[in-house]
Amino acid sequence: MKKIATRIWLLIFTFLMITIVFMYVLTDYLYEQLYVEDTASTMIEVGTKLQTKYVDGPVTDELITDIETYNDYSNLNIFAVRNPRELSACVPFDIDYETLIGPEERKQLLAGKSVQKIGYEPRFDRQLISVVLPLVDQNRLEGIIYIYFPLAKISELASQEVVLLFVSAFVFLLVMSFFVYKGIHHIMRPLNQLQIAVEHMSQGNYETRVLVSSSDEIGKLSSAFNEMAEAIQREDEARKAFLATVSHELRTPISYVKGYSEAIQNGFIAKDQQAETIQLIVREANRMERLTNELLQLARMENEQKEIVLYPIPLAETLREVEQILTHQAQKRGISLQLTVDEALIVEADEVKLKQVFINIIENAINYSYGQSTVEISAVEKDGFAYITVVDFGIGIPQEDLPHVTERFYRVNKARSRSDGGSGLGLSIVEQLLKQLQAKIVIESELEKGTKVSITMPLMEE
């Protein structure tokens, strides 16, 4: 598997190769457009001016002499002849006359147009550009002006600067290589740190973090990794705390059941006390069963992927059924339940889950209320939602504990919860159930004055 640095180097190399090819094509284009065309234009311009020396009639020796005299002072090679075959005595190379002036070229010359040709000449070992301009009199080709010039090679054009060019290119390559190396090293450094951090995370070191030194994509990736690491660390700590709490919760009833069972088995408990001891064993077994069921319920809700089916439920009827279920428990503690509900409220929910929510909340209100007090339950419509409140006048919850009361196994008063069999999972289950029912819960409390639990649920749409 190729490293990112290798891929970057390959990408840069590819771009360099593309740049070289592009520069070659551009240089060739500039050579053709600037040098060759400029030379041809110059030759045609000179030939056109020399054409003005010609007057009607045969080409005179005086005209030929004048052009030869001009040739001595020009950097171009210029000759005037009456017959193209006479060029063999003027130019230092062989000329293919049929190619030079064929039928098409003759028509072009008779029309007063010039003929331009470029070809390789072995004598000069380079390309040769030539221009033939006609000397015409009444549609008769009396003679031609022949101009040729050996084209210089690109290497010859840059012969004086070639050393400087190569030195500059080499220095440029060194400088660019240094900056590219530094740039890749700078880009790869946070990625290497991120790779090392991931390896540490895979080994169970969840406290690993990476330094965020930029706000680009790599910086955002590093920030996302840190957030993920924090979340994993919190989950790991919560998992360890959860396992420790579960172990602690189960150890106490198991110890009771095991200890009293062995005492009865070994005859350490008198027969008149065995019934009470068995009742204690049953109580602790029930507590273990309740704790196990609540844990299983939490696990199912957290792993449940599909949404539950919601259907219309008369809220007043459901609350009255819950009131009837808990009335006996409240009377045992000398507490009265006071229900006020709008009969017209219809909510979309799951009846079983909704009842479980109300039972858990009202049961908590009963357990933590003072004797001879009242638990007020009300349900009204508010801004298109059903607004349900459960208010007790009990011991209340300290403000520092309020944000944590829905956490698993969290207890405000550990000693009281232990004595009355509370597991610390009730409100956590309530919160999970309300999420499934698309409802919200708010808990307000004041120490020694009581607690108010408010639930907001969507009403059935008309």
Secondary structure, DSSP 8 states (H G I E B T S, - for coil): ---HHHHHHHHHHHHHHHHHHHHHHHHHHHIIIIIIHHHHHHHHHHHHHHHTT--SSS--HHHHHHHHHHHHTSSSEEEEESSGGGGGGTSSS---HHHHS-HHHHHHHHTT--EEEEEEETTTTEEEEEEEEEEEETTEEEEEEEEEEE---HHHHTTTTHHHHHHHHHHHHHHHHHHHHHHHHHHHHHHHHHHHHHHHHHTT-TT-------SSHHHHHHHHHHHHHHHHHHHHHHHHHHHHHHHHHHHHHHHHHHHHHHHHHTT-S-HHHHHHHHHHHHHHHHHHHHHHHHHHHHHHHHH--S----EEEEHHHHHHHHHHHHHHHHHHTT-EEEEEE-TT-EEEE-HHHHHHHHHHHHHHHHHTB-TT-EEEEEEEEETTEEEEEEEE-BS---TTTGGGTTSTT--SSHHHHHHHT--S-HHHHHHHHHHHTT-EEEEEEETTTEEEEEEEEEB---
